[in-house]
Amino acid sequence: MRYVVIIGSGESIYDLKNILSKKELGYNIEAVFSNSSQENLTGDIKASFKFLENNQHIDEIYCAIDELSEKQVNEYVKYANINHCNIKFVPNTLKLYTKRLNTDYYNYLPVLSIQEAALNNDFNKFLKRAFDVLFSLFIILFILSWLSILLFILIKLESKGPLFYRHKRNGINYKEFYCYKYRSLSVTKEIKGTYVKQNDSRVTKIGKFLRKTSIDELPQFINVLKGEMSVVGPRPHMLSYTDDYSKKIDKYNFIFRHHVKPGITGLAQIKGYRGEVEKDTDIINRIKYDNFYIENWSLLLDVKIIIQTLLNIIKGEEKAY
């Protein structure tokens, strides 16, 4: 028997319950959660998180993805990753499905699951991780070791506060981690929804130089060494932005983007989609390039992106502020 939990309501979920209720298929519906007023519910969506926390034997979670917020999807994906269970999405059948998710049919009902990116197969993961470790060790030993001492003096002379600034970001499968930077602002508290803007009064004089040259990002090689990030990959967003951005992006594409480790630099960044999001097309194109990178990854592509990143820093970037 496979023990399943169903999240959501609607015609597709009703059909799914009827299919999985057939005992000969080997499924046992442990609980059904929804914010609707339908009968025979175990509880609402909020109650589902407590249920999953106390029942770690669940094999599969089926979500009516169109009814859920990005934050709720995040939580289910994180649970599935930690507890090694499958997560599947039941879409509104009137919608088109993305090629970035696998589509299976339960009778005539489409059920989507996260496609395994080529980047995540065992050999490619080993290759990319080996490159990340060697590259980050080189940067930490030969650049960060002396640069941190110099910047500690310069940053302290201008403003009070620590050398490093850390902030929470979403990593692979939405796992939260602290991302490191050299402090470039006069304040250290992250304010919700506040990317640094052009001529931002919070940026210190030394901070302006660090941001213009992207030197402030170098401590993220510590994140790479710890295995939380990669040298190249989709840039991790602030937690406060993840939910906001997901409202402007197809959820399926957004989920696919979080199926690999985030990077210090990426394809979107060298194409000009970095920093402040001024209009919707900025984040739409950023996700488009991120997903293109995941689908077409190679070690050579990583090297090209690193070289182009260095060239962009030398030339100067318009959105580096």
ChimeraX attribute file (.defattr): number of C-alpha atoms within 10 A of each C-alpha:
attribute: neighborCount
match mode: 1-to-1
recipient: residues
	/A:1	11
	/A:2	13
	/A:3	16
	/A:4	22
	/A:5	20
	/A:6	25
	/A:7	26
	/A:8	23
	/A:9	19
	/A:10	13
	/A:11	10
	/A:12	18
	/A:13	21
	/A:14	11
	/A:15	15
	/A:16	18
	/A:17	14
	/A:18	10
	/A:19	15
	/A:20	16
	/A:21	14
	/A:22	11
	/A:23	10
	/A:24	8
	/A:25	11
	/A:26	11
	/A:27	17
	/A:28	17
	/A:29	17
	/A:30	13
	/A:31	18
	/A:32	21
	/A:33	23
	/A:34	23
	/A:35	15
	/A:36	13
	/A:37	9
	/A:38	10
	/A:39	6
	/A:40	9
	/A:41	17
	/A:42	15
	/A:43	16
	/A:44	16
	/A:45	18
	/A:46	12
	/A:47	13
	/A:48	20
	/A:49	16
	/A:50	10
	/A:51	16
	/A:52	18
	/A:53	10
	/A:54	9
	/A:55	10
	/A:56	14
	/A:57	13
	/A:58	19
	/A:59	18
	/A:60	19
	/A:61	22
	/A:62	22
	/A:63	25
	/A:64	21
	/A:65	20
	/A:66	15
	/A:67	17
	/A:68	16
	/A:69	14
	/A:70	19
	/A:71	15
	/A:72	16
	/A:73	21
	/A:74	20
	/A:75	15
	/A:76	22
	/A:77	23
	/A:78	18
	/A:79	21
	/A:80	21
	/A:81	16
	/A:82	12
	/A:83	14
	/A:84	14
	/A:85	18
	/A:86	17
	/A:87	21
	/A:88	24
	/A:89	22
	/A:90	22
	/A:91	21
	/A:92	17
	/A:93	12
	/A:94	6
	/A:95	8
	/A:96	8
	/A:97	16
	/A:98	13
	/A:99	10
	/A:100	19
	/A:101	20
	/A:102	15
	/A:103	19
	/A:104	13
	/A:105	9
	/A:106	12
	/A:107	9
	/A:108	8
	/A:109	17
	/A:110	18
	/A:111	22
	/A:112	23
	/A:113	17
	/A:114	18
	/A:115	13
	/A:116	14
	/A:117	16
	/A:118	15
	/A:119	21
	/A:120	15
	/A:121	10
	/A:122	9
	/A:123	11
	/A:124	15
	/A:125	14
	/A:126	13
	/A:127	13
	/A:128	18
	/A:129	18
	/A:130	12
	/A:131	16
	/A:132	20
	/A:133	18
	/A:134	11
	/A:135	15
	/A:136	23
	/A:137	17
	/A:138	13
	/A:139	15
	/A:140	19
	/A:141	10
	/A:142	11
	/A:143	12
	/A:144	18
	/A:145	11
	/A:146	11
	/A:147	13
	/A:148	17
	/A:149	11
	/A:150	11
	/A:151	18
	/A:152	15
	/A:153	11
	/A:154	15
	/A:155	23
	/A:156	12
	/A:157	10
	/A:158	13
	/A:159	16
	/A:160	11
	/A:161	14
	/A:162	13
	/A:163	17
	/A:164	18
	/A:165	20
	/A:166	18
	/A:167	15
	/A:168	17
	/A:169	20
	/A:170	23
	/A:171	24
	/A:172	20
	/A:173	22
	/A:174	25
	/A:175	19
	/A:176	17
	/A:177	17
	/A:178	15
	/A:179	25
	/A:180	19
	/A:181	21
	/A:182	24
	/A:183	26
	/A:184	23
	/A:185	21
	/A:186	17
	/A:187	15
	/A:188	16
	/A:189	10
	/A:190	14
	/A:191	9
	/A:192	10
	/A:193	11
	/A:194	11
	/A:195	14
	/A:196	15
	/A:197	16
	/A:198	12
	/A:199	9
	/A:200	12
	/A:201	10
	/A:202	15
	/A:203	21
	/A:204	18
	/A:205	15
	/A:206	18
	/A:207	23
	/A:208	19
	/A:209	16
	/A:210	22
	/A:211	18
	/A:212	18
	/A:213	19
	/A:214	20
	/A:215	15
	/A:216	20
	/A:217	17
	/A:218	21
	/A:219	22
	/A:220	24
	/A:221	28
	/A:222	20
	/A:223	20
	/A:224	24
	/A:225	19
	/A:226	12
	/A:227	13
	/A:228	21
	/A:229	27
	/A:230	27
	/A:231	27
	/A:232	23
	/A:233	25
	/A:234	29
	/A:235	27
	/A:236	25
	/A:237	15
	/A:238	19
	/A:239	17
	/A:240	15
	/A:241	16
	/A:242	18
	/A:243	17
	/A:244	14
	/A:245	19
	/A:246	19
	/A:247	12
	/A:248	13
	/A:249	16
	/A:250	13
	/A:251	19
	/A:252	20
	/A:253	18
	/A:254	21
	/A:255	21
	/A:256	21
	/A:257	28
	/A:258	22
	/A:259	21
	/A:260	22
	/A:261	25
	/A:262	25
	/A:263	21
	/A:264	22
	/A:265	22
	/A:266	26
	/A:267	29
	/A:268	24
	/A:269	22
	/A:270	20
	/A:271	15
	/A:272	16
	/A:273	20
	/A:274	20
	/A:275	15
	/A:276	16
	/A:277	14
	/A:278	9
	/A:279	8
	/A:280	11
	/A:281	12
	/A:282	16
	/A:283	20
	/A:284	17
	/A:285	16
	/A:286	22
	/A:287	23
	/A:288	16
	/A:289	21
	/A:290	23
	/A:291	23
	/A:292	14
	/A:293	21
	/A:294	20
	/A:295	14
	/A:296	11
	/A:297	16
	/A:298	16
	/A:299	13
	/A:300	9
	/A:301	14
	/A:302	20
	/A:303	13
	/A:304	12
	/A:305	22
	/A:306	19
	/A:307	12
	/A:308	18
	/A:309	20
	/A:310	14
	/A:311	13
	/A:312	17
	/A:313	15
	/A:314	11
	/A:315	10
	/A:316	13
	/A:317	17
	/A:318	11
	/A:319	15
	/A:320	20
	/A:321	20
